[in-house]
Amino acid sequence: IAGITQAPTSQILAAGRRMTLRCTQDMRHNAMYWYRQDLGLGLRLIHYSNTAGTTGKGEVPDGYSVSRANTDDFPLTLASAVPSQTSVYFCASSLNSGSTDTQYFGPGTRLTVL
Amino acid sequence: GQNIDQPTEMTATEGAIVQINCTYQTSGFNGLFWYQQHAGEAPTFLSYNVLDGLEEKGRFSSFLSRSKGYSYLLLKELQMKDSASYLCAFMDSNYQLIWGAGTKLIIKP
């Protein structure tokens, strides 16, 4: 059982380019989340999905979009990357949303936008 | 408003005990989580408290006081592998996690 996988592990991207970060979980969790982690700041929620077919905005959604076509996959897209989007991105999942279910994290994607 | 605070860095000695504090303010509260994050890795779940008191899990214990908006993580018999960042996060009234910036724990031999 892999849990949550993310791809790529790291990426250097030119500003203005489009980029999709991939996230797949095999735990049949209903809820999935995207966070960014920056030095000196706590994890910040970008977007979330309570169940397949639904998505919602988190604390810092601007410049990002997500989709949830099925239970397993939750890609994050940067339509036109900017240097302020340089960060480490973590995907997470939990059994259900609207509950105190533990969130489990993927290994992260380190993104640098130049 | 909501906020959460924890020390940026702490240093302790192998074999000793260390307490990492976390204070928070929120109008809606559904529990407090602690996660461990080794450098370059994903956060991993350590503990969850929703009721006041101490929860013990092996060498790690977590305490919560809801009235004081205060939690701590207690690590006993420190090992070098405990060198990591420790993240506290409370779950707000919308069941979203609000994260502290993390405490980097350095263990010295």
Interface residues (C-beta under 8 A of the other chain):
Chain A: G40 L41 G42 L43 R44 L45 Y48 G58 F90 S97 G98 S99 T100 T102 Q103 Y104 F105 G106 P107 G108
Chain B: I4 N30 G31 F33 E41 A42 P43 T44 F45 Y48 V50 L87 A89 M91 Y95 Q96 L97 I98 W99 G100 A101 G102
